[in-house]
């Protein structure tokens, strides 16, 4: 049984010879019927949508105020762990919810309250004459009228307030920190320079703070170390940020050491700053076969066999080396501080 389908004016025609004849043009099917929204027919639904938009903008306002409050409520001058955690959490949530409230509110406003009738704009040559400019102005005026912002003062006030105070969550922490300590000379010295009460500054495992012996460092491994008993000192986190070190043991024959640095290592054990010289990220990835260490942030790569020189990436100088030695019991200690400032290359380098 065969079914005969009706032909439209735009359907493909088949000639008696069996060849398909293509029509010269297709008719414009036009726009589909407009489907009104609930708010277009129900005033209560329209008002409810307006209130929802206002609530979203108010959430943005409250979140921005909370972010500003968090900056002052949890000062991080002393780098207390609890304050750093709470400040980051509150400011981050405030920024996120503040921006999210404005964005979702604007989208909801456009989808539920603005004119959603389909419109067709015929193509025409693009010309920058006076008539075109006048038409563009009319379109913008029509958009303002469609938004009904003039007839919705509640939304206008909520949106204006949310947008006006949103930048404060960025500016207040920035301005508040401008009066901080900008003494970059502190980066010239670290906790390795001296131990409390004098004596030697031993290398200890990070974060367990256990002194480490040279015999515990095996070939092909990387050990993350910090100054021993550093937690007992003032500004512990600030000092640890500068003093963290990576410790590795290689075959002494592989080390390319200048004469003045021959005694900076011990039996193939070398210690270098963990702070990348690009922007200060922690250098924490070790390629055992190549003896390269990598910074995960921007892939700066340093050759441990050759004084931690840069062989790839944006870093411009080697990782500073920490001179180490071993005491009578086999424990590793720092002979002195780093001989150059640790961290990014944009710090002043002249001593």
C-alpha positions as CSV (number, residue, x, y, z in Angstrom):
1,X,0.0,0.0,0.0
2,X,1.4,3.4,-0.9
3,X,0.6,6.7,0.7
4,X,0.5,9.8,-1.4
5,X,1.8,12.9,0.4
6,X,0.5,16.4,-0.5
7,X,2.9,18.7,-2.2
8,X,3.5,22.2,-1.1
9,X,4.7,25.1,-3.2
10,X,8.2,24.6,-1.8
11,X,8.4,20.8,-2.1
12,X,10.8,19.2,-4.5
13,X,9.1,18.3,-7.8
14,X,9.8,15.2,-9.8
15,X,9.6,15.3,-13.6
16,X,8.3,12.4,-15.8
17,X,11.9,11.5,-16.5
18,X,12.5,10.9,-12.8
19,X,14.8,13.9,-12.2
20,X,14.3,16.1,-9.2
21,X,13.4,19.7,-10.0
22,X,14.5,22.3,-7.4
23,X,12.3,25.3,-6.8
24,X,13.6,28.7,-7.5
25,X,12.9,29.9,-4.0
26,X,11.4,28.8,-0.7
27,X,8.6,30.7,0.9
28,X,9.2,32.4,4.2
29,X,7.4,30.4,6.8
30,X,7.1,33.4,9.1
31,X,7.3,33.6,12.8
32,X,5.6,31.0,15.0
33,X,2.6,32.2,17.0
34,X,3.5,34.3,20.0
35,X,3.0,32.5,23.3
36,X,2.2,34.9,26.1
37,X,3.8,34.4,29.5
38,X,1.9,34.0,32.7
39,X,2.9,37.5,33.8
40,X,1.5,39.0,30.6
41,X,-2.0,37.8,31.4
42,X,-2.0,37.8,35.2
43,X,-1.1,41.1,37.0
44,X,-0.4,39.1,40.2
45,X,2.2,37.0,38.5
46,X,3.7,40.1,36.9
47,X,4.0,41.7,40.4
48,X,5.4,38.5,41.8
49,X,8.2,38.4,39.2
50,X,9.0,42.0,40.0
51,X,9.4,41.1,43.7
52,X,11.6,38.2,42.8
53,X,13.9,40.5,40.8
54,X,14.1,42.9,43.7
55,X,14.9,40.1,46.1
56,X,17.8,39.0,43.8
57,X,19.2,42.5,43.8
58,X,18.8,42.8,47.6
59,X,20.7,39.6,48.0
60,X,23.5,41.1,46.0
61,X,23.5,44.2,48.2
62,X,23.6,42.1,51.4
63,X,26.4,40.0,50.0
64,X,28.5,43.0,49.1
65,X,28.0,44.5,52.6
66,X,28.9,41.1,54.1
67,X,32.2,41.0,52.1
68,X,33.1,44.5,53.3
69,X,32.2,43.5,56.9
70,X,34.4,40.4,56.6
71,X,37.4,42.4,55.6
72,X,37.2,44.4,58.9
73,X,35.9,41.6,61.1
74,X,38.8,39.2,60.3
75,X,42.0,41.2,59.9
76,X,44.9,39.3,58.5
77,X,47.7,41.6,59.7
78,X,49.1,38.9,62.0
79,X,48.4,36.1,59.5
80,X,46.4,34.1,62.0
81,X,45.3,30.9,60.4
82,X,41.7,31.3,61.6
83,X,41.4,34.9,60.4
84,X,42.9,34.2,57.0
85,X,40.5,31.3,56.5
86,X,37.4,33.2,57.6
87,X,38.4,36.4,55.7
88,X,38.9,34.5,52.5
89,X,35.6,32.6,52.9
90,X,33.5,35.7,53.7
91,X,35.0,38.0,51.1
92,X,34.9,35.3,48.5
93,X,31.3,34.4,49.2
94,X,30.4,38.1,49.3
95,X,32.0,38.7,45.9
96,X,30.5,35.7,44.3
97,X,26.9,36.2,45.6
98,X,27.1,39.9,44.9
99,X,28.0,39.4,41.3
100,X,25.6,36.4,41.0
101,X,22.7,38.4,42.4
102,X,23.1,41.2,39.8
103,X,23.5,38.8,36.9
104,X,20.6,36.4,37.8
105,X,18.4,39.4,38.7
106,X,19.0,41.0,35.3
107,X,18.4,37.8,33.4
108,X,15.1,37.1,35.4
109,X,14.0,40.7,34.7
110,X,14.6,40.4,31.0
111,X,12.9,37.0,30.8
112,X,9.8,37.7,32.9
113,X,9.1,41.5,32.7
114,X,10.6,42.9,29.5
115,X,8.8,42.7,26.1
116,X,9.3,39.3,24.6
117,X,7.5,39.8,21.3
118,X,9.5,38.4,18.3
119,X,10.7,41.1,16.0
120,X,12.1,41.0,12.5
121,X,14.8,43.3,11.3
122,X,15.2,43.4,7.6
123,X,18.7,43.3,6.3
124,X,19.9,46.5,4.7
125,X,23.2,48.1,3.6
126,X,25.1,49.4,6.6
127,X,25.5,53.1,6.3
128,X,26.4,55.6,8.9
129,X,24.2,58.4,7.7
130,X,21.9,60.5,9.8
131,X,18.8,58.4,9.3
132,X,20.6,55.3,10.5
133,X,21.8,57.0,13.6
134,X,18.4,58.4,14.3
135,X,17.0,54.9,13.9
136,X,19.6,53.6,16.4
137,X,18.5,56.2,19.0
138,X,14.9,55.2,18.5
139,X,15.8,51.5,19.1
140,X,17.5,52.4,22.3
141,X,14.6,54.4,23.4
142,X,12.3,51.6,22.6
143,X,14.5,49.3,24.7
144,X,14.2,51.6,27.6
145,X,10.4,51.6,27.2
146,X,10.3,47.8,26.9
147,X,12.2,47.4,30.2
148,X,9.6,49.6,31.9
149,X,12.3,50.8,34.2
150,X,10.6,54.2,34.5
151,X,7.4,52.5,35.8
152,X,9.2,50.2,38.2
153,X,11.0,52.4,40.7
154,X,11.5,49.5,43.2
155,X,13.6,47.5,40.7
156,X,15.4,50.7,39.6
157,X,16.4,51.5,43.1
158,X,17.4,47.9,44.0
159,X,19.5,47.6,40.8
160,X,21.1,51.0,41.2
161,X,22.1,50.3,44.7
162,X,23.4,46.8,43.9
163,X,25.5,48.0,41.0
164,X,26.7,51.1,42.9
165,X,28.0,49.3,45.9
166,X,29.2,46.1,44.2
167,X,32.7,47.6,43.4
168,X,33.2,48.3,47.1
169,X,33.8,44.6,47.8
170,X,36.9,44.9,45.5
171,X,37.9,48.4,46.5
172,X,37.7,48.3,50.3
173,X,40.2,45.4,50.7
174,X,42.5,47.0,48.1
175,X,42.4,50.5,49.7
176,X,42.6,49.0,53.2
177,X,45.8,47.2,52.3
178,X,47.5,50.2,50.8
179,X,48.6,51.3,54.2
180,X,50.2,48.0,54.9
181,X,53.9,47.1,55.2
182,X,55.6,47.6,51.9
183,X,59.1,47.1,53.1
184,X,60.4,44.7,50.5
185,X,63.8,44.5,52.1
186,X,62.3,41.9,54.4
187,X,62.6,39.5,51.5
188,X,66.4,39.8,51.7
189,X,66.5,37.8,54.9
190,X,64.7,34.7,56.1
191,X,64.5,32.6,59.3
192,X,67.5,30.6,58.2
193,X,69.8,33.5,59.1
194,X,69.8,32.7,62.8
195,X,68.1,30.4,65.4
196,X,66.3,31.7,68.6
197,X,68.9,32.0,71.3
198,X,71.8,31.5,68.9
199,X,73.1,28.2,67.8
200,X,72.4,26.3,64.6
201,X,69.3,26.5,62.5
202,X,68.4,22.9,61.8
203,X,66.4,21.6,58.8
204,X,63.0,20.0,59.8
205,X,60.3,18.3,57.9
206,X,57.4,20.4,56.8
207,X,54.8,20.3,58.4
208,X,55.8,17.9,61.2
209,X,58.8,19.9,62.3
210,X,61.0,16.9,62.9
211,X,64.8,17.4,62.5
212,X,66.1,15.4,59.5
213,X,69.3,13.5,59.2
214,X,71.3,13.3,56.0
215,X,71.0,9.5,56.1
216,X,67.2,9.9,55.7
217,X,67.4,11.7,52.4
218,X,67.5,9.0,49.7
219,X,68.4,9.5,46.1
220,X,65.6,10.4,43.8
221,X,63.4,11.8,46.5
222,X,62.3,15.3,47.4
223,X,61.8,16.4,51.0
224,X,60.0,19.6,51.9
225,X,61.7,21.3,54.9
226,X,61.4,24.4,57.1
227,X,63.5,25.9,59.9
228,X,63.3,23.8,63.0
229,X,61.0,25.1,65.7
230,X,59.9,28.0,63.5
231,X,56.3,27.7,64.9
232,X,57.5,29.0,68.2
233,X,58.5,32.3,66.7
234,X,56.4,35.5,66.1
235,X,54.8,35.9,62.6
236,X,55.3,32.2,62.0
237,X,53.3,32.0,58.7
238,X,55.0,35.1,57.3
239,X,58.5,33.7,58.0
240,X,57.6,30.2,56.8
241,X,56.4,31.7,53.5
242,X,59.9,32.9,52.8
243,X,61.9,30.1,54.3
244,X,60.4,26.9,52.8
245,X,63.0,24.8,51.1
246,X,63.1,21.6,48.9
247,X,65.8,19.1,49.7
248,X,67.1,16.5,47.2
249,X,69.9,14.0,47.0
250,X,71.6,13.2,43.7
251,X,74.8,11.4,42.6
252,X,77.5,13.9,43.6
253,X,79.1,13.3,40.2
254,X,76.1,15.0,38.5
255,X,76.3,18.2,40.4
256,X,77.8,21.2,38.5
257,X,79.1,23.3,41.4
258,X,81.3,26.3,41.1
259,X,84.4,26.3,43.4
260,X,82.9,28.8,45.8
261,X,79.8,26.6,46.4
262,X,81.5,23.3,46.7
263,X,80.8,23.2,50.5
264,X,77.1,24.3,50.1
265,X,76.0,20.7,49.6
266,X,76.6,17.5,51.5
267,X,77.3,14.1,49.8
268,X,75.0,15.0,46.9
269,X,72.3,16.6,49.1
270,X,71.3,20.1,47.9
271,X,68.7,22.6,49.3
272,X,67.0,25.3,47.2
273,X,64.2,27.8,47.9
274,X,60.8,26.4,47.3
275,X,59.5,29.9,46.2
276,X,59.5,30.2,42.4
277,X,61.4,33.2,41.1
278,X,58.6,34.0,38.6
279,X,55.6,35.0,40.8
280,X,56.2,33.2,44.0
281,X,54.3,29.9,43.6
282,X,55.6,26.8,45.4
283,X,58.0,24.7,43.3
284,X,56.8,21.3,44.3
285,X,57.1,18.9,41.3
286,X,60.2,16.8,40.9
287,X,61.1,14.8,37.8
288,X,63.3,12.0,39.1
289,X,64.8,10.9,35.8
290,X,65.8,14.4,34.6
291,X,66.5,15.9,38.0
292,X,64.3,18.9,37.1
293,X,61.9,20.6,39.5
294,X,58.8,22.4,38.1
295,X,56.5,25.1,39.2
296,X,52.9,24.0,38.6
297,X,51.6,27.6,38.1
298,X,53.4,28.5,34.9
299,X,55.7,25.5,34.2
300,X,59.0,27.2,35.1
301,X,61.5,24.4,35.1
302,X,64.8,24.4,37.0
303,X,67.8,22.0,36.7
304,X,68.9,20.8,40.1
305,X,72.1,19.4,38.8
306,X,73.2,22.8,37.6
307,X,72.5,25.2,40.4
308,X,68.8,25.2,39.8
309,X,69.2,27.2,36.6
310,X,66.0,28.0,34.5
311,X,65.7,25.7,31.5
312,X,62.1,26.4,30.6
313,X,59.3,28.8,31.5
314,X,58.9,32.5,32.4
315,X,61.2,32.5,35.5
316,X,64.3,34.7,34.9
317,X,66.8,33.5,37.5
318,X,67.7,30.3,39.4
319,X,66.2,29.2,42.7
320,X,68.4,30.6,45.5
321,X,70.5,27.8,47.2
322,X,70.6,27.3,50.9
323,X,74.1,26.3,52.1
324,X,73.8,23.2,54.3
325,X,76.1,21.1,56.4
326,X,75.9,18.1,58.9
327,X,76.6,18.1,62.6
328,X,78.3,15.4,64.7
329,X,75.0,13.5,65.0
330,X,74.2,13.6,61.3
331,X,71.5,16.2,61.4
332,X,71.3,18.7,58.6
333,X,71.6,22.5,59.4
334,X,71.9,25.7,57.5
335,X,75.3,27.3,57.3
336,X,73.8,30.7,56.7
337,X,70.8,32.4,55.2
338,X,70.2,32.5,51.4
339,X,72.8,34.7,49.7
340,X,70.2,36.5,47.7
341,X,66.5,37.5,48.2
342,X,64.0,34.7,47.7
343,X,60.9,35.0,45.5
344,X,59.9,36.8,42.3
345,X,62.5,38.7,40.2
346,X,60.7,42.0,40.4
347,X,62.1,42.7,43.9
348,X,65.1,45.0,44.0
349,X,68.2,42.8,43.8
350,X,71.1,45.1,44.7
351,X,72.4,44.4,48.2
